[in-house]
């Protein structure tokens, strides 16, 4: 399995197709958000593992 950095880099080389960011909520908790404007798909407030799985299934 590819490591998370490799998967994320592969997805980010096409910035018009996918956006990934890691915001903090009011309590300081960090969660990932991924948005794919071309497909209208997104996932929010998930773990790094969930992001990896979602990106690999894309």
mmCIF file of the C-alpha atoms, coordinates in Angstrom:
data_MODEL
# 
_entry.id   MODEL 
# 
loop_
_atom_site.group_PDB 
_atom_site.id 
_atom_site.type_symbol 
_atom_site.label_atom_id 
_atom_site.label_alt_id 
_atom_site.label_comp_id 
_atom_site.label_asym_id 
_atom_site.label_entity_id 
_atom_site.label_seq_id 
_atom_site.pdbx_PDB_ins_code 
_atom_site.Cartn_x 
_atom_site.Cartn_y 
_atom_site.Cartn_z 
_atom_site.occupancy 
_atom_site.B_iso_or_equiv 
_atom_site.pdbx_formal_charge 
_atom_site.auth_seq_id 
_atom_site.auth_comp_id 
_atom_site.auth_asym_id 
_atom_site.auth_atom_id 
_atom_site.pdbx_PDB_model_num 
ATOM 1  C CA . UNK A 1 1  ? 0.000   0.000  0.000   1.00 0.00 ? 1  UNK A CA 1 
ATOM 2  C CA . UNK A 1 2  ? 1.295   3.466  -0.827  1.00 0.00 ? 2  UNK A CA 1 
ATOM 3  C CA . UNK A 1 3  ? 2.040   5.726  2.096   1.00 0.00 ? 3  UNK A CA 1 
ATOM 4  C CA . UNK A 1 4  ? -0.255  8.653  2.789   1.00 0.00 ? 4  UNK A CA 1 
ATOM 5  C CA . UNK A 1 5  ? 2.220   11.280 1.551   1.00 0.00 ? 5  UNK A CA 1 
ATOM 6  C CA . UNK A 1 6  ? 2.561   9.528  -1.822  1.00 0.00 ? 6  UNK A CA 1 
ATOM 7  C CA . UNK A 1 7  ? -1.209  9.233  -2.252  1.00 0.00 ? 7  UNK A CA 1 
ATOM 8  C CA . UNK A 1 8  ? -1.750  12.839 -1.214  1.00 0.00 ? 8  UNK A CA 1 
ATOM 9  C CA . UNK A 1 9  ? 0.997   14.096 -3.563  1.00 0.00 ? 9  UNK A CA 1 
ATOM 10 C CA . UNK A 1 10 ? -0.454  12.144 -6.485  1.00 0.00 ? 10 UNK A CA 1 
ATOM 11 C CA . UNK A 1 11 ? -3.838  13.717 -5.852  1.00 0.00 ? 11 UNK A CA 1 
ATOM 12 C CA . UNK A 1 12 ? -2.462  17.234 -5.369  1.00 0.00 ? 12 UNK A CA 1 
ATOM 13 C CA . UNK A 1 13 ? -0.564  17.340 -8.662  1.00 0.00 ? 13 UNK A CA 1 
ATOM 14 C CA . UNK A 1 14 ? -3.947  18.052 -10.247 1.00 0.00 ? 14 UNK A CA 1 
ATOM 15 C CA . UNK A 1 15 ? -5.146  20.911 -7.998  1.00 0.00 ? 15 UNK A CA 1 
ATOM 16 C CA . UNK A 1 16 ? -8.113  21.712 -10.233 1.00 0.00 ? 16 UNK A CA 1 
ATOM 17 C CA . UNK A 1 17 ? -9.487  18.246 -9.516  1.00 0.00 ? 17 UNK A CA 1 
ATOM 18 C CA . UNK A 1 18 ? -9.035  17.908 -5.759  1.00 0.00 ? 18 UNK A CA 1 
ATOM 19 C CA . UNK A 1 19 ? -8.612  20.067 -2.674  1.00 0.00 ? 19 UNK A CA 1 
ATOM 20 C CA . UNK A 1 20 ? -7.343  18.741 0.651   1.00 0.00 ? 20 UNK A CA 1 
ATOM 21 C CA . UNK A 1 21 ? -7.033  20.708 3.859   1.00 0.00 ? 21 UNK A CA 1 
ATOM 22 C CA . UNK A 1 22 ? -6.868  20.144 7.593   1.00 0.00 ? 22 UNK A CA 1 
ATOM 23 C CA . UNK A 1 23 ? -8.870  22.663 9.652   1.00 0.00 ? 23 UNK A CA 1 
ATOM 24 C CA . UNK A 1 24 ? -9.234  22.870 13.423  1.00 0.00 ? 24 UNK A CA 1 
ATOM 25 C CA . UNK A 1 25 ? -12.604 23.128 15.099  1.00 0.00 ? 25 UNK A CA 1 
ATOM 26 C CA . UNK A 1 26 ? -13.391 25.461 18.017  1.00 0.00 ? 26 UNK A CA 1 
ATOM 27 C CA . UNK A 1 27 ? -12.050 22.852 20.465  1.00 0.00 ? 27 UNK A CA 1 
ATOM 28 C CA . UNK A 1 28 ? -8.749  22.553 18.615  1.00 0.00 ? 28 UNK A CA 1 
ATOM 29 C CA . UNK A 1 29 ? -9.480  19.134 17.118  1.00 0.00 ? 29 UNK A CA 1 
ATOM 30 C CA . UNK A 1 30 ? -8.028  18.527 13.660  1.00 0.00 ? 30 UNK A CA 1 
ATOM 31 C CA . UNK A 1 31 ? -9.944  16.763 10.898  1.00 0.00 ? 31 UNK A CA 1 
ATOM 32 C CA . UNK A 1 32 ? -9.299  16.357 7.204   1.00 0.00 ? 32 UNK A CA 1 
ATOM 33 C CA . UNK A 1 33 ? -11.554 17.673 4.439   1.00 0.00 ? 33 UNK A CA 1 
ATOM 34 C CA . UNK A 1 34 ? -11.275 16.573 0.814   1.00 0.00 ? 34 UNK A CA 1 
ATOM 35 C CA . UNK A 1 35 ? -13.273 18.064 -2.026  1.00 0.00 ? 35 UNK A CA 1 
ATOM 36 C CA . UNK A 1 36 ? -13.304 16.986 -5.681  1.00 0.00 ? 36 UNK A CA 1 
ATOM 37 C CA . UNK A 1 37 ? -15.059 19.798 -7.575  1.00 0.00 ? 37 UNK A CA 1 
ATOM 38 C CA . UNK A 1 38 ? -15.072 17.901 -10.881 1.00 0.00 ? 38 UNK A CA 1 
ATOM 39 C CA . UNK A 1 39 ? -17.278 15.170 -9.391  1.00 0.00 ? 39 UNK A CA 1 
ATOM 40 C CA . UNK A 1 40 ? -19.001 17.087 -6.611  1.00 0.00 ? 40 UNK A CA 1 
ATOM 41 C CA . UNK A 1 41 ? -17.777 14.505 -4.087  1.00 0.00 ? 41 UNK A CA 1 
ATOM 42 C CA . UNK A 1 42 ? -16.357 15.441 -0.713  1.00 0.00 ? 42 UNK A CA 1 
ATOM 43 C CA . UNK A 1 43 ? -15.716 14.030 2.723   1.00 0.00 ? 43 UNK A CA 1 
ATOM 44 C CA . UNK A 1 44 ? -15.299 16.079 5.872   1.00 0.00 ? 44 UNK A CA 1 
ATOM 45 C CA . UNK A 1 45 ? -13.932 15.751 9.395   1.00 0.00 ? 45 UNK A CA 1 
ATOM 46 C CA . UNK A 1 46 ? -12.344 12.362 8.890   1.00 0.00 ? 46 UNK A CA 1 
ATOM 47 C CA . UNK A 1 47 ? -9.058  10.754 9.882   1.00 0.00 ? 47 UNK A CA 1 
ATOM 48 C CA . UNK A 1 48 ? -5.927  10.416 7.778   1.00 0.00 ? 48 UNK A CA 1 
ATOM 49 C CA . UNK A 1 49 ? -6.696  6.705  7.353   1.00 0.00 ? 49 UNK A CA 1 
ATOM 50 C CA . UNK A 1 50 ? -10.196 7.442  6.072   1.00 0.00 ? 50 UNK A CA 1 
ATOM 51 C CA . UNK A 1 51 ? -8.770  9.995  3.611   1.00 0.00 ? 51 UNK A CA 1 
ATOM 52 C CA . UNK A 1 52 ? -6.218  7.471  2.347   1.00 0.00 ? 52 UNK A CA 1 
ATOM 53 C CA . UNK A 1 53 ? -8.879  4.827  1.743   1.00 0.00 ? 53 UNK A CA 1 
ATOM 54 C CA . UNK A 1 54 ? -11.209 7.322  0.060   1.00 0.00 ? 54 UNK A CA 1 
ATOM 55 C CA . UNK A 1 55 ? -8.472  8.625  -2.252  1.00 0.00 ? 55 UNK A CA 1 
ATOM 56 C CA . UNK A 1 56 ? -7.299  5.134  -3.213  1.00 0.00 ? 56 UNK A CA 1 
ATOM 57 C CA . UNK A 1 57 ? -10.873 4.108  -4.107  1.00 0.00 ? 57 UNK A CA 1 
ATOM 58 C CA . UNK A 1 58 ? -11.315 7.182  -6.293  1.00 0.00 ? 58 UNK A CA 1 
# 
